[in-house]
Amino acid sequence: MRLHEAIKNISSVAIVGASPIEGKVGNTILGNLIAWGFKGEIFPVNPKYSEIYGIKTYATVSELPRVPDVVVVAVPPSEVANVLKDSAAKGSKLVVLITSEFEGDLSSFSEPVEKGVLRIVGPNSAGISISKFSLHASIEILPEKGNVGVIAQSGAVGGVIISHLSELSSGISFFLSLGNSMDISVEDGLEYALHDSSTESVIAYIEWLKNGKAFLELGSMLRKEGKPLCVIKGGRGESSEKAARSHTGGIATDYSIFQAAVRQIGGYLASDIDEAVEVCEVLRRIGERKFERPIIVTNSGGVGVISLSIMDELGIKVKEPKNLDILPEKFRKRIKLGNPLDLGGDASIEDVLEVLKRKELREEYDIAALIYVPTAAETPERISKAIDDASNSFTLPTIGLFAGAGSREVTKRASRFIPVVSSPSNLARTLYALKYVGLS
């Protein structure tokens, strides 16, 4: 049974180990399910209680009045085997094992999987989330709903990815925390993303692969479907590979081989979480084709030069503009044409945006980067409103980078209108991705 078949429709969830006590894992999961607006039936399971939060509570899965589509398990390891047997006998298709601290071989729990009646996420999972069902059966923070699939072999890393997506006014279509992957794997998550119409891109944190061939095939299929895949690899050297093995119990994949595999399928391999999220968001929003001729428009020559230096290291070349008409009239006598095109520190956001609306840009460029450092007189509200008013008139697809005081708030507000990045390095790497990972 495929993962996308197991969770084709979710209308009921059982939480084994549900608790009314704040701080308990079973309490967090129950609270998150309710807070994210799950409209299906919720079945708390705990023999210690008759009800939790006014919801009738059952002693075992076998006593439930109907078959739960998903069973979330947050009980000690010694109790897991019986829960799995009950869940399989009841007819549930998916079990999410939050339970951790397993010792030794996990194969004793695999009988229901081998019989094809049950799929298992975990153990040591942080849970799953599926936006179209308003399902957040997880211990992680409440995400924003959106179109990005998140697959993680670390619940904490998955939570950081979700948090950064929210900072960019974006959200998830699904979140799959794999834990030790005794059954459900990275490859299952990619296959789900391929079949899920609400998923437009995928961010994956990977420490090891269960099936390299399937990874290559599914990654290539995602690319053909126009769904960018951005990957963070845990375990890139001897020390980190050892830590990865200790973390999930898997066999870490050699980094050089993995790097070649991601390149082969047209994915993007990021060095850290922020880079992965920001590059993936740009690819999702404007990466429908390759872009090779960037222009940087800025009011800060220094930040522009830093970005250009990193672009040079990555092999991204820029050419200086030839047409003076790309400048607003008031700048033509005092600004020297260049790339970056530096309008000076006294240029307002409106001045910079005016350049991005010049039709003449199209003659020499196919992508623009807006680098802006707000002046003391400019508020985040003013800057974001100016971008909102101007963005539909931009001549080229545009990426924003905001630095200086208030830049975090400006970035979040502006990200509603244009894709944004948080650093010169990520701007350069995004332009690299658009050139080499673009979809056509």
N, C-alpha and C positions, 0 to 999 in steps of 0.2 A: 504494500500500500504506500503510495507516494504521499509526501507531506502535504502537497496542495490538494490531494484527495481527502486526507484526514481532517483538514480544517476548511473544507469548501464552504461549510456553513456552521456557525457556532451560535447556538441559542441557549446553551446551558453550561455552567461551570461548577465543578465541585472543588472545594478547598479543604484538603485533608490536613488537619492541624490548625484550622482556623481558631482564632483566639480573640477575646474581648480586651486583652491586656496590651496596652500600648508598648511598643518596642519589640513585641514578638513578631517573628516573620509572618506568621499566619494572620496577624492583625494588620500588618502593612499591606499584604496582598489583598485582603478583603476590602480594606479602606480604599485602595487604589482602584479596584474594580468598580466600586460605587462612585468614587470621585470622577472617574473618566466617563461615566454615564452608560455603563453596560446595561442594555435593555433586556437581556435574556434572564433566565432563572439562575439564581446563585444558591448553591447548596453548601453551607458550612458543614464540615464533618469533624466532630470531636466528641468522644463519649463523655467528656466532663460537663458538657453544657446542653441545655434543651433549646436555647436560642441565643443568638449573638446579634446585637443591634436590631432586635425585633425580628430577625430572620430565623425560622425554624432550623434547628441544627440536629444532625443525625449522628449516630454512633459509628456507622461504617458506610462505605460506598455501597455495599450490597443492600442496604436498607433504603436507599434513595428511591423516590416515587417514579423516577424516569431515568433514562440513560443520560449521563452527562457527556456532552461532546468533548470536553476537556477536563482532566483531573489534575489539579495542581497539588503537589505533595510537599509539605513542610513538616515532616516528622523525623524522629531519630532514625539512623540507618537500620537499626534492628527491626523496625516496623515496616520498612519499605516493601519487602517481598510479599507480605500479605496484602498490602494496598495494591500492588501490581496485579496479583492474582484476582482480587475482587474487581478491579477495574476492567480487566480482560473478560472476566465472566459476565460482568454487567453489560458489556458491549461497547464500552468507550473506545475511541479511536486514538486518542492522544493523551499521554501523561507527561507532565512537566515536573521533573524532579528538582526542587529547590534544595533538597537535602544534600548536605556535604559531609565531609569527614569519613568517606568510605575508605576502607583499608582492603588491600588485596584485589583479587580478580572480581570484576563486575559481571562476568558471564553468567553467573547464577540467576541474574535478573532478566536474561535475554530470551527466555523461552517464549513469552507471548509475542515478542518481536519476530522470532524465527517462524512462528506459526502464521505470521502475517495478519494478526488480529489487532495489533497495537503498535504504535510508534512512541518512542520515548525521547524527550529532550532532557539533557543532563546526564548524570547528576551534577550537582554544584552549579546549577543554572540560576540566573537572576530572573528568569521568567520569559514570557513572550507578550507581545502587544500586536494587535491587528486593528488598524484604524477603522476599516469599513464595518467592523462589528463593535466598535467602541470598547474593545477588549484590552485592558491593561492588567494582565495577571503577572505582575512583576513587583520586585522590591525596589526598582529604580524610580527616579523622579517622574512626575507626570509629563509626558512629552506633548509637543504640539502635533496635531494631525497634519499630514502632508503627503508627499509622493516619493520619499526616500526610504528604501529598504536598508535596515541596519542588521548585519550579521556579526556576532562577536564571540570569540572564544575567551572572553573576559567580560563578566557583567559590569565591572567598574568602568572599563574602557567603553563599553556600549553606552553606559550612562553619560560619560563625558561627551561622546559623539552626539547623543540626543540633546544635551545641554547646549552645545555649540550650534547645532541646527536651530534651536529656539532663538539664540542670539542673532541669527541671520534671518529671522522671520520665516523659517522653514520648519518642516516637521516630517514625521515618519509615516510611511504606509504600513510598515511592519517592523518589529524588533524581535530578533531571535538570539537569545543568550544560550550558547551551546554547552557551556560547562565542559564536562569531560567527554562529551560526544560518544557515549557508549552505543548510541544508535544514530539519531539525527546528527548530520554533519554539515560542514560548510557547503558541500555540494548539494545537499537537500535544500538548504536555504537559497542557493542560486537558482535551483530549479523552481522553487516557489516564486521567486522574483520574476522569473521568465513567464510564468503563467498568470501572474497577478496584474490585472490591467491598471490598477492604481499606482503601481510602482514604476517610476520613471528613471531611477538611478539606484545604485547600490554602493554602500560603504561597508567594507568587511575588514574586521581585525582578525588576522589569521596567525596562529602559532604553528600549526601543522595541518597537513591534508590527509584525509583518509583514502581518497581516490584521485590521483593526479590526472588521469586520463579524463575522468568525468569533469574535473575542474576546467580543463582546457576546452572540452566540448561545450560546456554550459557557458563559460566566459565568452566564447566565440559567438554563441547563439544570442547572448545578451547584447553584444555589439551589433549584430545584424538587426536586432529589434530596436536599436537606437536607445539602449539603456546603458549609460556609462557605468563602469565598474572601477571604483577607487579602493585600493587595498593598503592597509598598514600591516607590515610583517613584524611580528614579535619573534625575536630570536635571530639576529643577523650576524652574530659572532659567537665565539666559543662560550663566553660567560652568559650572554643573553639566551643562547640555545639551551644551556643547562637550566636557566631559570624558567624557560618556557616548558621544558620537560617536567620540571617540578610542579609548575602551576597547573597544567591540565592533564598530566600523565601521558601525553602523547609523544610520538617521535617527531621531533622538530625537522622541518624540511630545509635542506641545504639552501642557503640564501641565494647563491649564484644561480642555482637551478630554478629556484622560485622566481627570481628576477627575470630570467629569460622566459619563463612560462607566462608571466603577466604581460610582458612585452609582446609575446606571440599572439595573445588573444586581444590585443589592443586595449588592455586595461591601463590604469595609472597606478604606479607604486609610490606611495607617499612616505616621507620620513617621520611624520608625526601626525597627531590627530587633527590639529587645526588645518594643516595643509590638506589632508585628505578631505575634510568636510568642505573647505572653501573651493578647492579645485573641482570637487564633485558637483557642488552647487553651480559653479560657472558652466561646467560641461552640460549639466542638466538643463540650464536655462538658455544658453546660447551656443552650445556645442554641436548644433545640427550639421555643421560643416567645419572644415579646417580654416584657420585664420593664420596668415603668414606675414602681414604687413602692418605692424602696430604703430600707433602714435600715442605718445604720452603728453597729456595737457595738464599743467600744474600751476600752482602759485608758490611752489617751494622747489627751487632748483636743487637743493640738497637732497631731499627725499627722492626726487626724480633721478638724480645721479646714482644714488644707492641702488635703486631699482635697476637702472641701466647696467650697473656693474655686475649685478647678479645675472641679468639677461645675457651679458657678454660671456660669462662663465658657462652658461647653458647653451650657447651657440645661437641665441636669438638676436639677430641683427636688425637694426633700425636704420632708416634713411631720413635725411633731413628734408623738410618740405621745400618746394620750389615756388609755390604760389602764395604770394603775400595776401591774397584775398581770403585766406583761411582766418586771418586776424580781424577782429572788429576794428573799425576805422580809428578809434582813439589810441590803439596800440601800434599802429603801423609805422609810426616815425620813431618810436623808442624801444621797440622789441625786436631783437634779432631772431630770425627764423632758426629753429633748431628742433631737435627731437632727443630729449624732452623739449616741449614748447613751454618755456617758463614765462608766465605773464607778470611775475614779480609778486612780492609779498603784500602789496597793497591792492592786488586784484581781488574783487569780491567773487562770491560763488556764482553770481549772475554773469560776471565777465567770463569766467571759465566755461560755464555752460553755453554761453553764446558761441564760443569756438566750436563746441561739439555739435552745434546745429548748422554749421557752415557746410553747404552742399559740395564745396570744392574739396573737402576732405576725401570724398569718394574717388577722386582722380588718382590718389597716391596711396591710400590706406584702406584696410578692410576691418580693422578692429581698433578701438580707442580705450585708453586707460585714463581715468580722471583721478589725479592725486591732489588732495586738497587739505590744507592746514587752516582751520578756521581762524579768523581774526578775533580779537577780543570783543568786537561789537556784534559778532554773529552768534546766534543761538542755534542749538540743534534743530529746533522747530523751524526756524527760518531756512536753514540749509536743506532740510528734508522737503519742505514745501517747494523750494526753488527747483529741486530735482524732480519732484512730482510734476510740477508745471511744465518742465522742459523735456522730460525723458521721452515722451512720444514724438518729439521733434528731432531727436538725435539722428544724425546722418548714419552713424555706424553703431553696431553693438558696442556697449560700453561697460567697463568694469570700474568700480569705485574703490579707492583707498583713501581713508581719512586718518589723519594723525594729529597729535596734539591734544590740548584740553578738550574734554567732552567727546573725544573721538569714538568711544564705545557706544554712547547714545546715538551719535550721528550715524554710525555704522548700522546699528539696528534699525533706525528709522529709514535710512536710505535703502536698505536691503529690500524693502517692500517694492521698490521701483526699478532698481538695477542690481545685478549681482555684485557683491562686495568681497574684498579680502582685508585681512587685518595687518599685513606687513609688506614691506618691499619685497622680501623673499618670496612670499606667497603670490604676490602679483607676478613676479618673474616666472615662477613655476606654473602659474595658471596660463600665462601666455605660451609657455613651452607645451603644456598639455593641449591647448587649442591648436597648436601647430602640428603636433605629432600624434595626438590621440583623438583629434576631431573625427567625426563619424563619416566623413567622405573625403 
